[in-house]
Amino acid sequence: MPRNPLPDLSVVLTFLRESQGWSQADLGRASGISPNLLNDYEAGRKTLTRERLEFIIGFMGLPPERIDATLACMEANRASSRSPAGPADRFAESHRHVEVVAGRVGRLATDFARSLLSLLTVEGEGLYERQRADFLWTRMKRRPPDERLTLVEDSKKFRSWALCERVASESIEAASSDPAEALELARLALRIAELAPGEETRRWRLQGYAGAFVANAHRVLGDLPLADRALTRAKKLWEAGALGDSGLLNGVWVLWIEATLRKTQRRFPQALRWIDEALAADRDDLRGQLLLSKAQIFKALGEVEKSTSALREAASLIDERRDPRIALGVRFELLVNLCLQDRAAEAECRVSRSSAVVFSG
């Protein structure tokens, strides 16, 4: 007695799981779904909905678009293996030619679509993974440091590149108020990077990224030799993993961290060179913060006019609601510069405007 064909979504789950190297047991531990139920889904004994499948593959780090791509491949395979209606059908030959032409057109369309959608797929994956990382971080941040580390060690879902990125950004946020916590978070990001799934080169890239934040935390703590060594290791890993770069990590952070370390070491020409490289590579994500750093370097070099010019540009770019700390830093540095340039009246005017904003807000 012939077996009923498996539901398409069951086939998709099996294909994606095996192609990513996950066993049913591993996926069960990561998703909280029993391996027996996963087996039932794949065997077609239990109904697998699209929503449920999206939930499951998310724990393998895959976006929903992978389901559609796999279904499209399955349909293409079916079309290519479909035979004409039968030898007695006088239209059989026409049908065969239609299938051949359709296959050729389909390949051309697929090539075009692949080139067009590859960027969209990357951006879609980035959006999906970052949303998931936000959710995971809300679970982690309430826990003490040792429990956060345990989550990463014990569960694959806490090992994504996006969660590494999110924890690293939290390290930056903590640096000004709690340098010790900044270091703990940066080390947690690095551990996530070390255990992240995927190719080795991609893991190196991620480790280099996270390692730069470890260096920054050591800088804030005042241990410049240790910061220098950590940054040297991070840059080697970052460069070694260049071939595995997915384009999702913002490498401007690595350049900015080196610039701030060189500034703290009073190696100002080098700091200025790294800031200029960061500004050239920036996609307007960090421009205000980069210009603030550049202004501080110019001021340290005694070039107050250039510092003021950079601060004015930074002030026009920074969103005070989103980055209040950076906005405050820009205003403070600008007021100090105006006083140094004997422009006290302009400084007083700015103080008045800032007070009005504070009291009205």
N, C-alpha and C positions, 0 to 999 in steps of 0.2 A: 504494500500500500504506500503510495508516494507521500512524502512528508509535505506539510504546508510550508510555503516559503516564509522565511523569517521577516518580521516587520522591518522596514527600512531603518527606523531609529535604533532598533536592536543591533543591526549590522554596523551602523555608524558608531555606536558605543564600543563595540568589540574592536573595530578597526582603530579608532582613536586611542583607546586604552593600550592596545598592543603596540601600536606604532610609537607611542611615547614611552614604552618600556615599563608600564605599570602592571602589576599583578592585581587580581581582584582583591586580594587581601590588603595590599598597600593602599589601593583606592578606597577600600572600605574604611581603613583606619583614618585616612585623610578626610573623608567626607562624612563619616559617622553613619554610613549606610552599611548594613551587614553584607559580607561577601556573598552569602546565600541569595539575598535579594538582588544583588548585582548580577549574579549568575542567572536568576530568573528573568531579569530584564533582557539579558543578552540572548537567552534561549527562547524568548518570546512567550514565556509562561506567565509573565506579568506585563501589564500594559505600561509602556514607557512613553510619557508625554514629552513634547518638545521642551516645555518649561523645566521638567525634571532633568532632562538630558543636559540642558544648559547649566543647571545647578551642578550636576556631577562633573562635567568636563572643566568647570571653573577651578576645581581643586587640582587639576593637572596643568593649570596655567594657560588654558586654551579659551579663546574668545568664542562667542556664539557663531561667528561667521564660519568657523571651521565645520560646523554641521552642514551649512548650505553648500560649502565647497565639496564636501564628501558626498552629499546627495547628488550634486551635479555630476561628479565623476561616475557614480553608480549608474545614473541615467545614460551617460555617454557610453558606458560599457554595454548596457543593454541594447542601445540603439545600434552599436557596431556589430553585435552578435545576432541581431534580428534577421531571420531569413525571409525570403519572399513568400507570398501566400501559398504557392505550390506550383508544381510543374505544369499543371493544366491551366493556370491563370495566364491569360494572354497579356496581362499587364505586369507579369513577374519581372521581366527585364527592365521595364520602366521603373518599377519599384526599386530594383537594385541600383540603377543609376541615380535615382533620387537620394538613396541612402549614401552613396559614394560622394555625391556633390554636397549633401548636407554635412557629411563628415568633414569635408575639406573646408566648407564655410565655417563650420563649428570650430575647427582648429584655428582658422584666422581670427575668428571672433574671440576665441579663448586667449590667444596671444595678445590681442589688443586689450582685452579686459584685464588680463593679468598685469600688464604694464601699467594700466590705468588704476587698477584697484590695489596694487601692492602697497602704495603709500597709504591709501585709505585703510587697508588692513592693519598696517603698522600703527597708524594713529588710533584706529578702533581698539586694537589690543592694548595700547597704552592707556586709553580712557577707561577701558574695562578693568584692567589690572590695578590702576590707581584707585578706582572706586572701591574695589575689593580690599586694597591695602588700607584705605581709610577705615573700612569696617573692622579689619583685623586689628588695626592700631587701637581702636576704641576698646577692644577686649584686652589688649596688652598693657595699655598705659595705667590701668588701675592696679596692676600687680607690682610687687616689689621686683627689683632687678634679677634676683636669682630665679624667680618664677617666669619672668619674660624669657630668660635664656633657656629654661626647661621647655617652654613651648616650642622654641625654634629647634631644639635638639630632638624633640619627640614627634613633631608633626610636620609633614611636608608642606602643608598649606601655609605655614609661617616662613617659607623660604623663597618667596618670590622676589624678583628684582624690584618690583614696585614697593614692596614692604621695606626692603633695604633702603630704597630712596627715601621713603617716608620717614623712617627712623633716623636716617642721616640728617634730614631737614629739621627734625625735632632736636637733634644735637646742636644745630646752629641756633635755634631759638633759645635753648637752655644756656648757651655759652655766656651770655652777658650777666645772667643772674645766678647760675649754679654751674660753674666749670666742671665740678666733679661729676654731676649728672650728665653734662655734655660728653664727657669722656666715656661714661658707662653706655650711653646711647650709641656713640660712634663705634665702640667695640661690639655692641650688639648688632649694628648694621654690618660690620665686617664679618661677624660669625654667620649671619644670614647669607652673605655673599659667598662664603666658603662652602656652604652646604646647598647652594642654589642648584636646581636641576639644569640640564642642558649641556652644550659643548664646553670643553675646557677653556677655549679662548674666550667665550662669553663670560665664564665664571671669573677668569683673570681680569677682564674689563670691569666687572662688578666689584671685585676685590680692590682694584686700584681706585675706583670711585669712593668706596667706603673708607679705604685706608687714608685718603686725603682728609676726611673728616676726623679721623683719629689724630692725625697730625695737627689739625686745627685746634682740637681740644687740648692737646699738650701745649700748644702755643698759648692758649688762654690761661692755662694753669701756670705758665711761666717757665716751663721746662723746654727751652729752645733747642738744646742738643737732641733731646728725645723727639721733639717735633720734626727736626731736620731729618733724622734717621727714618722716622715713620713716613715722611713725605717722599724720601728717596725710594723706599720700598714700594710705596703706592704708585709712584710714577712708572716704575719698571713694570709693574703688573698692568697698569693702565695702557701702556704702550704695547706690551706683549699681547694684550687682548684686543688690539685694534681690529683684527680681521673678524672678531666675533661681535663687533659693535652693532647692535640692532637699531641704533639711531634714537633710542628712547631716553637714554641718560643725557643729562645736560652737562657736558664736559666743561662748561664755563666755570662751574664750581671749583674744579680742580685748578684751573688757572687763577681764580680769585684767591683760593687758599694759599697757593704759592706766593702770590703778590703780597698778601697780608703778612705771611711769615717773613718774607724778605724785608718788608717795611719795619716789622718789629725788630729784626736783626740790624736795622739801620743800613741795609744794603739798598739804598734808594734807587739808583739807576736800574738795578735788576727788577726791583718792585715795579717801577714804572713800565718796564718792558713787558712784564707779565700782565699788568693791567691793560695795556694797549692791545695785547693779544686777546685778552678776555673781551674787551669792547668790540674788537673786530669779529669775534665769533658769536657774540651775544645776539639772541633773537628777541631782544627787548624784554626778556624775562627778568634780568638782573641789572639793567642799565643804571637805574638810580643808585643802587648799592655800589656798583663799580665806579661810578663817577664820584661818589662820596669818598671811596678809598683813594681814587686818583687825586682828589682835592687835598686829602691829608698828606699824601706823598709830596705834592707840590709845596705844601706849607712847610713840611720838614726840610725841603730843599731851599727854603727861603723865597720861593716864587709865589708870593701871596696873590698877585693879580691873576695868575693862571689858576690858582686854587679857587679864588672867588668865581671865576668864569665857569669852572667845572661844577661848583656848588649851585650856581644859578641854573645851569642846565639840569642838574639832578632835581632841584626843587620843582621844576616844571614837569617832571616825569613821575614823581613818586605819588602814589595814592595814599593819603594820610589815614584813611580808614583801614586799608589793607595792611600797610606797613607803618604804623605809628612810631615805632622805635627808630626806624631809619629816617623818617620825616623829621623827628625831633633832633636827631643827630645832624642832619643837613642844616636845619634852622640855627642850631647852636654854633656850628662851625662857621656859618655865614656871618652871624653876628660878631663873632670873635674877629674874623677877617676884616669886616668893615671898621671895627675899632682900631685894628692894627694899621689900616690905611687912612686913619684920621677922617673917617666918614661917620662920625658919631650920630649926626642928625638922621642919616639914612638908617642906621642901626636902631635908633630910638623909634623911628617910624615903624620898623619891622616888629619891634617888641610890642608896640601898641596894637598892631594888627594881629599878632599872635595871641595877645591877651584877650582881644575881642573874640577871636575864634574859640579859645578855651572856654570863656565864660558863656558864650552863646551855645556851645556844644553841650 
